[in-house]
Amino acid sequence: MKHATFDTAPTPITRKLTGNYLPSLDLALVDADSNTVIADLLAPGRRRVYFMNAHCCNMMRSHPQYASAVRSADLLLPDGIGVALAAKMTGQDLTANLNGTDLVPALLAEAAKMGKSVYLFGGKPGTAERAAQTLLQQIPNLIVAGTRNGYDEAADEEAVVADINARKADIVLVALGVPMQELWLQRNVRRINADLTMGVGAALDFLAGNVVRAPKIVRKVKSEWVWRLAMEPRRMAKRYLLGNVTFLAHAGMNTLKQVKTASVASKALDVTVATAAVVALAPVFLATAIAIKVESKGPVFFKQTRIGKDGKPFSMYKFRSMVTDAEKRRAAILATSDREGICFKSRTDPRITRVGRIIRRLSIDELPQVLNVLRGEMAIVGPRPALPSEVAAYPARAYGRLAVKPGITGVWQVSGRAEIGFDQMIDMDLAYAASRNVMLDIILIAMTFRAVITGRGAH
C-alpha cells in the first residue's frame, strides 16, 4: 500500500499524517488523532478517503475490484475494534478510532468555519435530506450544497456527477455501502471537482436517525459492534460473529507469515484467541452476568490488583464469585488454605457464592481476563498473575516468573491448579519462561480445554 498522495504540495500537517503499515492487514492506515486528520483533510489538495473496518478487510479478499479501489485511495482511516486489534498483533497501538459516525460531524463543523460546502449522496429516499437537517441543526453556518439518495437518483451516474459539479460542492460524502461506494468513487472521482471525496458507509443512516447509536458507555469500551448486533441480529450476525473471527484469523496468519519474531507471533496469537473468545462466548458472558446479579447484590465483575511482567501492577478482571466483602474476610480464613506455600486456596472457602462455585468449577470466572489480554497486560498463556502480597513474600528464585506476562492459562493451570504446591508451580513457571514459543502456547491452550472439562484443582 502506498502512502498518501496529493495533487498539490503537502502542507506541514500532511507530512505528519503518515500511513502506519500493518503486516497483519497488508495495508497502510492513517495513525493520527482526529483533529490532525480533520486539519489534513481540509488542507489544499484533492483526496479520496475510505474508512477501513474488519468487514472491509474481509471484502478485499473476496472482491478484487474493491481491493483495487481501496489500494488506489489517498488515505485509509482505521475504523473499529477489529482493526485496532489487528494493529496490536504487531505491537502497534493506533492513535484513534476514526469511524465515520464520529468523524464526519466534526469534519463538517470545521468545514463550516472555512465556508466549505458538502454534498450528501446515498441512503434510502429521504435519508440524505434528514441527515442534512440534523447537520444543519448541529453545525451553525454549514453549507449543504445538495442531497441525493442512493436508489433511483443514483441510477444515472452522469447526472449525479453533473449535479455535484453544478452545485460546486467542496466535500462529497458517498454513502452507498461497501463495496458500492468505493467502486463508484473509483469510476467517477476524476470527473468530480470537489477536493475531498469520502466513502462514509452508514454515517448518513446514523445522522438521519435510521439507526440508533450505542450508549456512550458501550462505545467507550469499544463494544459498539455488540449493540449493532443486538439491534439488527439478522443483518449483522454473519458480519460480526463469523466475519470478525475470520478477519482476526487472517490477520493473525498474515502476521505470522510476515513477521518472524517470537514476541510478535505470541502477540498475534493472544489477540486472535482473546477476540475469538469474546465473540464466541458472548452468550456465556451475558448469562453469567445475569446469574451473578440475580443471586446477590454488588458488581458483576471483580477487579483486583495483580503483579504483571517485570513487576508492574495492573487491574485484573474476573466475574465476581464471592461475596462483596470477600477481601475484608480473607485474613480470617488464611489458616484454612488447602495449599502449601504462599498462594491461598481453600476448597471450603465460605466467601464463595453458589453461582461462584459453578463458574469456578467451569473456569468461567476467569473469562473477563481476555480484556486484560486485549489491553496488553496479560497473555493467553503464562504464569498465574500474583497478588502484591504474594510477590512481597517471594523467595529470590520466584521472581523469575515475572520475566514474562502472566496468563489466563499455563503449565500450572493444566497440571492441577490448586493441587499443585507453590514450589512446584514456580518450577513449572520458570521452565515455561525459559522455553516459551508459539507451538508450546498452542499445546497448552488445547490442554486447557481438558483441564476445564475435568475440573481438576478448580475451586
C-alpha positions in Angstrom: 0.0 0.0 0.0 1.4 3.4 -0.9 1.4 6.3 1.5 -0.9 9.3 0.9 -0.6 11.0 -2.4 -1.7 14.6 -3.2 -2.3 16.7 -6.3 -0.6 19.7 -4.6 2.5 20.1 -2.5 1.8 18.6 1.0 1.2 21.0 3.8 3.2 20.7 7.1 0.2 18.9 8.6 0.2 16.4 5.7 3.8 15.5 6.3 2.8 14.5 9.9 0.0 12.3 8.7 1.8 9.2 7.5 0.5 5.7 6.9 1.2 3.1 9.5 1.9 -0.1 7.7 0.3 -3.1 9.3 1.7 -6.6 8.3 -1.4 -8.1 9.8 -3.6 -6.3 7.2 -1.1 -5.6 4.4 -2.3 -2.0 4.4 -1.1 1.4 5.5 -3.7 3.2 7.7 -3.6 6.7 9.0 -2.2 6.8 12.5 -3.2 10.2 14.0 -5.7 11.8 16.3 -9.0 13.1 14.8 -8.0 16.8 15.0 -4.9 16.2 12.9 -6.8 14.1 10.4 -9.5 16.7 10.0 -7.0 19.5 9.5 -5.3 17.4 6.8 -8.5 16.5 5.0 -9.4 20.2 4.7 -6.0 21.4 3.7 -5.4 22.3 0.0 -5.3 19.4 -2.4 -7.6 16.6 -3.7 -8.1 13.5 -1.6 -10.2 10.3 -1.8 -10.7 8.8 1.6 -12.1 5.5 2.8 -12.8 4.1 6.3 -11.5 0.5 6.9 -13.0 -1.9 9.3 -12.9 -5.7 9.7 -15.8 -6.1 7.2 -13.9 -4.0 4.6 -10.8 -6.1 5.0 -12.8 -9.3 4.6 -14.4 -7.9 1.5 -11.0 -7.1 0.0 -10.1 -10.8 0.0 -13.2 -11.9 -2.0 -13.6 -8.8 -4.2 -10.6 -7.9 -6.4 -12.2 -4.8 -7.8 -13.0 -3.5 -4.4 -9.4 -4.3 -3.2 -8.1 -2.3 -6.2 -10.4 0.7 -5.3 -9.2 0.6 -1.7 -5.5 0.5 -2.6 -5.9 3.4 -5.0 -7.3 5.7 -2.2 -5.2 8.6 -0.9 -5.9 7.9 2.8 -7.4 4.9 4.7 -8.8 5.6 8.1 -8.9 2.9 10.8 -12.5 2.2 12.0 -13.4 -0.2 14.7 -12.0 -2.5 17.4 -11.1 -5.2 14.9 -8.6 -3.1 13.1 -7.2 -1.8 16.4 -6.7 -5.5 17.5 -5.0 -6.3 14.2 -2.6 -3.5 14.9 -1.9 -4.9 18.3 -0.8 -8.2 16.8 2.4 -6.4 15.6 2.8 -4.5 18.8 1.3 -1.2 17.5 -1.4 0.9 19.1 -3.3 3.1 16.7 -3.8 6.6 18.0 -7.6 6.8 17.4 -10.6 5.0 16.1 -11.6 7.3 13.2 -15.1 6.0 12.5 -17.3 8.0 10.1 -20.2 8.4 12.5 -18.0 10.5 14.8 -15.5 12.0 12.4 -18.0 13.3 9.8 -19.8 15.8 12.0 -16.5 17.0 13.5 -15.1 17.4 10.0 -18.1 19.3 8.7 -18.0 21.6 11.8 -14.5 22.7 10.8 -15.5 22.9 7.1 -18.3 25.3 8.0 -15.9 27.6 9.6 -13.9 27.7 6.4 -17.0 28.3 4.2 -16.8 24.9 2.5 -19.9 23.1 1.3 -20.9 19.4 1.5 -22.9 17.2 -0.8 -24.6 14.1 0.7 -25.1 11.2 -1.7 -26.6 7.8 -0.6 -29.1 6.0 1.6 -32.7 5.3 1.1 -35.0 8.0 -0.2 -35.3 10.7 2.4 -32.2 9.7 4.3 -29.8 12.2 2.9 -32.3 15.0 3.4 -32.9 14.0 7.1 -29.1 13.7 7.7 -28.7 17.2 6.2 -31.4 18.6 8.5 -29.6 17.1 11.5 -26.3 18.5 10.5 -27.8 22.0 9.8 -29.2 21.9 13.3 -26.0 20.9 14.9 -23.5 23.0 12.9 -24.0 26.7 12.5 -23.3 28.1 9.0 -22.9 24.7 7.4 -23.5 24.9 3.7 -25.2 21.8 2.3 -24.7 22.1 -1.5 -27.1 19.2 -2.3 -28.5 15.8 -1.4 -29.3 12.7 -3.5 -30.5 9.2 -2.5 -28.7 6.0 -3.4 -31.6 4.4 -5.1 -33.5 5.8 -8.1 -31.5 9.1 -8.0 -28.2 7.1 -8.2 -29.1 5.2 -11.4 -27.6 7.8 -13.8 -24.0 8.3 -12.8 -23.5 11.1 -15.3 -26.4 13.0 -13.8 -25.0 12.6 -10.3 -21.6 13.9 -11.2 -23.1 16.8 -13.2 -25.3 17.8 -10.2 -22.3 17.6 -7.8 -20.2 19.9 -10.0 -23.1 22.3 -10.8 -23.6 22.8 -7.1 -19.9 23.4 -6.6 -19.5 21.1 -3.6 -16.2 21.2 -1.8 -16.8 17.9 0.0 -18.7 14.9 -1.3 -19.9 12.1 1.2 -20.9 8.9 -0.6 -23.0 6.5 1.5 -23.7 3.6 -0.9 -22.3 0.9 1.4 -19.3 -1.3 0.9 -18.2 -2.1 -1.8 -20.5 0.0 -4.0 -19.4 3.4 -2.6 -15.7 2.7 -3.2 -16.3 1.4 -6.7 -18.5 4.4 -7.5 -15.8 6.8 -6.4 -13.1 4.9 -8.3 -15.1 5.2 -11.5 -16.1 8.9 -11.1 -13.7 10.7 -8.8 -11.6 12.2 -11.7 -14.7 13.9 -13.1 -15.8 15.3 -9.7 -14.5 18.8 -9.0 -14.7 18.5 -5.2 -11.4 18.5 -3.3 -12.5 15.9 -0.8 -14.5 12.7 -1.5 -15.2 10.1 1.1 -17.0 6.8 1.4 -18.9 7.0 4.6 -20.9 3.8 4.9 -23.8 4.1 7.4 -22.9 7.6 8.6 -26.0 9.2 6.9 -28.3 6.5 8.4 -27.0 7.4 11.9 -27.4 11.1 11.3 -30.9 10.6 9.8 -31.9 8.5 12.9 -32.5 5.4 10.8 -30.0 3.5 13.1 -29.7 4.2 16.8 -26.1 4.6 18.2 -25.0 2.6 21.2 -24.9 4.4 24.5 -21.6 6.2 25.3 -20.6 3.7 27.9 -20.8 0.9 25.3 -18.8 2.9 22.8 -16.2 3.8 25.4 -15.4 0.1 26.0 -15.3 -0.4 22.2 -18.3 -2.7 22.1 -20.5 -0.8 19.7 -20.5 -3.9 17.4 -22.3 -5.8 20.2 -25.0 -3.1 20.2 -25.5 -3.2 16.5 -25.7 -7.0 16.5 -28.4 -6.7 19.2 -30.3 -4.1 17.1 -30.0 -5.9 13.8 -29.3 -9.5 14.5 -30.3 -10.9 11.1 -28.3 -8.5 9.1 -25.3 -8.2 11.4 -24.9 -11.8 12.7 -22.8 -13.0 9.8 -20.7 -9.8 9.6 -19.9 -9.6 13.3 -19.9 -13.2 14.6 -18.4 -15.1 11.6 -16.8 -12.0 10.0 -14.8 -10.8 13.0 -13.4 -14.2 13.8 -12.5 -14.7 10.1 -10.9 -11.3 9.9 -8.7 -11.8 13.0 -7.7 -15.3 11.9 -6.5 -14.0 8.6 -4.8 -11.0 10.3 -3.0 -13.4 12.7 -1.9 -15.6 9.9 -0.6 -12.6 7.9 1.4 -11.5 11.0 2.9 -15.0 11.5 3.9 -15.1 7.8 5.4 -11.7 7.5 6.9 -11.2 11.0 9.1 -14.0 12.3 10.0 -12.8 15.8 8.6 -14.9 18.7 7.3 -11.9 20.6 5.2 -10.7 17.7 3.9 -14.2 16.9 2.8 -14.6 20.5 1.1 -11.3 20.5 -0.8 -12.3 17.3 -1.9 -15.5 19.0 -3.0 -13.6 22.1 -5.1 -11.1 20.2 -6.6 -13.7 17.9 -7.7 -16.1 20.6 -8.9 -13.4 23.0 -11.1 -11.7 20.4 -12.5 -15.0 19.2 -13.3 -15.8 22.8 -15.2 -12.5 23.2 -17.2 -13.1 20.1 -17.9 -16.9 20.6 -18.6 -16.7 24.3 -20.7 -13.5 24.4 -23.9 -15.5 25.4 -21.9 -17.1 28.3 -20.8 -13.6 29.4 -24.4 -12.4 29.4 -25.8 -15.4 31.2 -23.1 -15.3 33.8 -23.7 -11.6 34.5 -27.4 -12.2 34.9 -26.9 -15.1 37.3 -24.5 -13.1 39.5 -26.9 -10.2 39.7 -29.9 -12.4 40.5 -28.1 -14.2 43.4 -26.5 -11.3 45.2 -26.2 -7.5 45.2 -22.9 -6.0 44.0 -20.9 -5.7 40.8 -20.8 -8.4 38.2 -17.0 -8.0 37.8 -14.3 -8.3 40.4 -11.3 -6.1 39.9 -8.1 -6.8 41.8 -4.5 -5.5 41.7 -2.1 -8.2 40.4 1.6 -8.1 39.5 2.4 -8.4 35.8 5.5 -8.6 33.7 8.7 -7.0 35.3 6.8 -6.4 38.5 4.3 -3.9 37.0 1.0 -3.8 38.8 -2.3 -3.9 36.8 -6.0 -4.4 37.5 -7.1 -7.9 36.7 -10.8 -8.6 35.9 -12.8 -11.7 36.9 -16.5 -12.5 37.2 -17.4 -12.0 40.9 -17.6 -15.4 42.5 -17.5 -14.3 46.2 -19.5 -12.1 48.5 -18.8 -8.4 48.1 -16.7 -8.1 51.3 -14.5 -11.1 50.5 -11.3 -9.1 50.7 -12.0 -7.9 54.3 -12.7 -11.5 55.4 -9.6 -13.0 53.7 -7.3 -12.7 56.7 -9.7 -14.6 59.0 -9.6 -17.7 56.8 -6.0 -17.9 55.7 -5.4 -20.8 58.0 -7.9 -22.9 56.1 -5.8 -23.0 52.9 -5.6 -26.4 51.2 -2.3 -25.4 49.5 1.2 -25.4 50.7 3.2 -22.2 50.3 2.3 -18.6 49.8 -0.7 -18.7 47.5 -4.0 -19.1 49.3 -6.6 -21.6 48.1 -9.4 -23.2 50.1 -11.9 -25.8 48.9 -14.3 -24.8 51.6 -13.9 -21.0 51.4 -17.2 -19.6 52.9 -16.9 -16.4 50.9 -17.8 -18.2 47.6 -21.4 -17.8 46.4 -23.5 -20.6 44.9 -23.1 -19.2 41.4 -19.4 -18.6 42.2 -18.8 -22.3 42.9 -20.3 -23.2 39.5 -18.4 -20.7 37.5 -15.2 -21.5 39.3 -15.7 -25.2 38.6 -16.1 -24.4 34.9 -13.4 -21.7 35.0 -16.0 -19.2 33.7 -14.9 -16.7 36.3 -11.6 -16.3 34.5 -13.1 -15.3 31.2 -13.1 -11.5 31.7 -9.3 -11.7 31.7 -9.5 -11.7 27.9 -10.0 -7.9 28.4 -6.6 -7.8 30.1 -5.1 -9.7 27.2 -6.5 -7.2 24.7 -5.1 -4.4 26.8 -1.7 -6.0 26.7 -1.4 -6.6 30.5 -1.8 -10.4 30.2 -1.2 -13.2 27.7 -3.4 -16.2 26.9 -0.6 -18.5 28.2 1.7 -17.6 31.1 2.2 -17.8 34.8 -0.7 -17.2 37.2 -0.9 -13.4 38.0 0.2 -13.0 41.6 -1.1 -10.7 44.3 1.2 -7.9 45.6 1.3 -9.6 49.0 2.4 -12.9 47.4 5.2 -11.2 45.4 6.4 -9.4 48.6 6.8 -12.9 50.2 8.6 -14.5 47.2 11.9 -16.2 47.6 14.6 -14.9 45.2 14.1 -17.6 42.6 10.4 -17.0 42.3 11.0 -13.5 40.7 12.0 -15.3 37.5 8.3 -15.9 36.8 7.8 -12.2 36.4 10.0 -12.2 33.3 7.0 -13.0 31.1 3.4 -11.7 31.1 1.0 -13.5 33.4 -1.5 -15.7 31.6 -5.1 -16.9 31.8 -3.8 -20.5 31.4 -0.5 -22.1 31.6 1.5 -25.1 32.7 0.3 -24.8 36.3 -3.3 -24.4 35.3 -3.4 -27.5 33.1 -1.5 -29.6 35.6 -3.9 -29.5 38.5 -4.1 -25.8 39.6 -4.8 -25.7 43.4 -3.5 -29.3 43.8 0.0 -28.1 42.8 2.2 -26.7 45.6 3.8 -23.3 45.4 7.4 -24.6 44.9 6.3 -26.9 42.1 4.3 -24.1 40.5 7.5 -21.9 40.5 9.5 -24.7 38.9 6.8 -25.0 36.1 6.7 -21.3 35.5 10.5 -20.9 35.3 10.7 -23.8 32.9 7.9 -22.2 30.8 9.6 -18.7 30.8 12.9 -20.3 29.6 11.3 -22.3 26.7 8.2 -20.5 25.7 7.2 -20.4 22.0 4.1 -20.3 19.9 3.8 -24.0 19.5 4.1 -24.6 23.2 1.4 -22.0 23.8 -0.9 -23.7 21.3 -0.4 -27.0 23.0 -1.2 -25.5 26.4 -4.3 -23.8 25.1 -5.5 -27.2 23.7 -4.8 -28.9 27.1 -6.8 -26.1 28.9 -10.0 -27.5 27.4 -9.3 -30.9 29.0 -8.5 -29.2 32.3 -11.8 -27.2 32.2 -13.8 -30.4 31.4 -12.3 -32.4 34.2 -12.3 -29.5 36.7 -9.2 -30.8 38.4 -8.0 -28.4 41.1 -10.7 -25.9 40.3 -12.1 -24.3 43.4 
